[in-house]
Amino acid sequence: MEQVKHQLDKHQVGKVTLNEPLNKYTTIKIGGPADIFIEPDGIEGLKKTISILGQEKIPIRVIGRGSNLLIPDEGIRGAVIKMGTGMDHIEEMGSKIRVGAGYPLVKLATVMSRKGKKGLAFAGGIPGSVGGAVYMNAGAHGSDISNILTRAHILFPDGTLEWLSNAEMKFSYRTSVLQSERKGYCVEAELQLEEGDPDTITEEMKTYKDYRRKTQPWSHPCAGSIFRNPLPHYAGKLVEEAGLKGYQIGGAKISDLHGNFIVNTGTATYKDVICLIQHIKTVIKEKYHVDMQTEVEIVS
Ligand SMILES: Cc1cc2nc3c(=O)[nH]c(=O)nc-3n(C[C@H](O)[C@H](O)[C@H](O)COP(=O)(O)OP(=O)(O)OC[C@H]3O[C@@H](n4cnc5c(N)ncnc54)[C@H](O)[C@@H]3O)c2cc1C
């Protein structure tokens, strides 16, 4: 990997480190080292990185703000590319904005609300990046990213860059085309916002945030919703009705506040969380004959 780092450094792609611990980059604070970790300093840096890693046949995993990820304590073999600073440009074009994949969603919602740009209030409590939100079609409070995205700029592993329209992104509940048919890296998104009153938008966001603080854990690290809602059921409600709230394996505990959140009480390992997820699945299947599908992405 030293040689690959040398090549990447020579091309000044951004920050490159070896054996970087990933628990620093996940909201649940779990994850061992990545063999090589790159934070590209722009689209060109990312393109060059993908090209060099491709030539060296090094597997690549892209992360945003790590708010939907469970990474093994042994870490990730190969390269992890973090879309963060360097990929967080923003450009306003009237009611449209073009924003880099590394831009934090919460910050975007806050900045836009102050400017009286409407459409992102739902995102004020989602701790992901713009790219992660596009990949996941992140949403809350009856809206999601697909409601405001006009097109997404995608870099494909062969080095081609393409703008995909909202329709081409094939958004659905917590999913997009990037998860299946067209695996690629979102480098920026174009969003269509409406004009609104800054105070009204800020008030709406505050209502959502207050609701979250009452219903979701905020004092311990977690990775958001563990399961997709097995509609017409709600995952959290099923877990609660099964009497599992507060159940703990090692340092991983089902939140006392919300049945669909697992918190790291301080010492949780990847294995603790996996065992707890399996336990929930088994109990829910036995009690309600429902198959629970994970929403959190489990890296194996
Ligand atoms: C407290 C808390 C509350 C949450 N509430 C919500 C909620 O209300 N609604 C909701 O939808 N989610 C919620 N989440 C989950 C999470 O914030 C979202 O899924 C978010 O979209 C993930 O973005 P990220 O940048 O953190 O992605 P990561 O966790 O870093 O990565 C998740 C996946 O996205 C991929 N990815 C990331 N960036 C890119 C990119 N640029 N291009 C292509 N693929 C990429 C990764 O490869 C990975 O597969 C919550 C999480 C937490 C911790």
The ligand as a MOL file (V3000), in Angstrom:
LIG
                    3D

  0  0  0     0  0            999 V3000
M  V30 BEGIN CTAB
M  V30 COUNTS 53 58 0 0 0
M  V30 BEGIN ATOM
M  V30 1 C -29.2070 9.6440 14.7990 0
M  V30 2 C -29.4870 9.2740 13.3600 0
M  V30 3 C -30.7030 9.6130 12.7890 0
M  V30 4 C -30.9860 9.2730 11.4660 0
M  V30 5 N -32.1850 9.6150 10.9360 0
M  V30 6 C -32.4470 9.3060 9.6530 0
M  V30 7 C -33.7020 9.6810 9.0580 0
M  V30 8 O -34.5580 10.2890 9.6830 0
M  V30 9 N -33.9150 9.3420 7.7590 0
M  V30 10 C -32.9980 8.6660 7.0150 0
M  V30 11 O -33.2390 8.4030 5.8380 0
M  V30 12 N -31.8010 8.2980 7.5520 0
M  V30 13 C -31.5090 8.5960 8.8350 0
M  V30 14 N -30.3110 8.2160 9.3750 0
M  V30 15 C -29.3760 7.3860 8.5700 0
M  V30 16 C -28.3360 8.1580 7.7390 0
M  V30 17 O -28.0930 9.4480 8.2710 0
M  V30 18 C -28.7510 8.2470 6.2680 0
M  V30 19 O -28.9100 6.9560 5.7160 0
M  V30 20 C -27.7270 9.0170 5.4180 0
M  V30 21 O -28.2440 9.2200 4.1430 0
M  V30 22 C -26.3770 8.3000 5.2890 0
M  V30 23 O -25.4460 9.2220 4.7560 0
M  V30 24 P -23.9010 9.0940 5.0860 0
M  V30 25 O -23.1740 10.1600 4.3610 0
M  V30 26 O -23.6700 9.0430 6.5410 0
M  V30 27 O -23.5780 7.6940 4.4320 0
M  V30 28 P -22.6070 6.5580 5.0020 0
M  V30 29 O -23.1710 5.9910 6.2480 0
M  V30 30 O -21.2070 7.0490 5.0480 0
M  V30 31 O -22.7480 5.4630 3.8570 0
M  V30 32 C -23.9820 4.7860 3.6860 0
M  V30 33 C -23.9940 4.1730 2.2880 0
M  V30 34 O -24.0140 5.2390 1.3480 0
M  V30 35 C -22.9380 5.0700 0.4190 0
M  V30 36 N -22.4540 6.3930 0.0490 0
M  V30 37 C -22.1110 7.3990 0.9000 0
M  V30 38 N -21.7360 8.4730 0.1770 0
M  V30 39 C -21.8530 8.1220 -1.1330 0
M  V30 40 C -21.6200 8.7950 -2.3560 0
M  V30 41 N -21.1800 10.0510 -2.3780 0
M  V30 42 N -21.8530 8.1340 -3.5090 0
M  V30 43 C -22.3100 6.8540 -3.5010 0
M  V30 44 N -22.5310 6.1640 -2.3750 0
M  V30 45 C -22.3140 6.7980 -1.2030 0
M  V30 46 C -21.8890 4.2520 1.1680 0
M  V30 47 O -21.0390 3.5590 0.2800 0
M  V30 48 C -22.7580 3.3390 1.9730 0
M  V30 49 O -23.1380 2.2620 1.1590 0
M  V30 50 C -30.0030 8.5520 10.6960 0
M  V30 51 C -28.7710 8.2340 11.2790 0
M  V30 52 C -28.5020 8.5840 12.5960 0
M  V30 53 C -27.1770 8.2290 13.1880 0
M  V30 END ATOM
M  V30 BEGIN BOND
M  V30 1 1 1 2
M  V30 2 1 2 3
M  V30 3 2 2 52
M  V30 4 2 3 4
M  V30 5 1 4 5
M  V30 6 1 4 50
M  V30 7 2 5 6
M  V30 8 1 6 7
M  V30 9 1 6 13
M  V30 10 2 7 8
M  V30 11 1 7 9
M  V30 12 1 9 10
M  V30 13 2 10 11
M  V30 14 1 10 12
M  V30 15 2 12 13
M  V30 16 1 13 14
M  V30 17 1 14 15
M  V30 18 1 14 50
M  V30 19 1 15 16
M  V30 20 1 16 17
M  V30 21 1 16 18
M  V30 22 1 18 19
M  V30 23 1 18 20
M  V30 24 1 20 21
M  V30 25 1 20 22
M  V30 26 1 22 23
M  V30 27 1 23 24
M  V30 28 2 24 25
M  V30 29 1 24 26
M  V30 30 1 24 27
M  V30 31 1 27 28
M  V30 32 2 28 29
M  V30 33 1 28 30
M  V30 34 1 28 31
M  V30 35 1 31 32
M  V30 36 1 32 33
M  V30 37 1 33 34
M  V30 38 1 33 48
M  V30 39 1 34 35
M  V30 40 1 35 36
M  V30 41 1 35 46
M  V30 42 1 36 37
M  V30 43 1 36 45
M  V30 44 2 37 38
M  V30 45 1 38 39
M  V30 46 1 39 40
M  V30 47 2 39 45
M  V30 48 1 40 41
M  V30 49 2 40 42
M  V30 50 1 42 43
M  V30 51 2 43 44
M  V30 52 1 44 45
M  V30 53 1 46 47
M  V30 54 1 46 48
M  V30 55 1 48 49
M  V30 56 2 50 51
M  V30 57 1 51 52
M  V30 58 1 52 53
M  V30 END BOND
M  V30 END CTAB
M  END
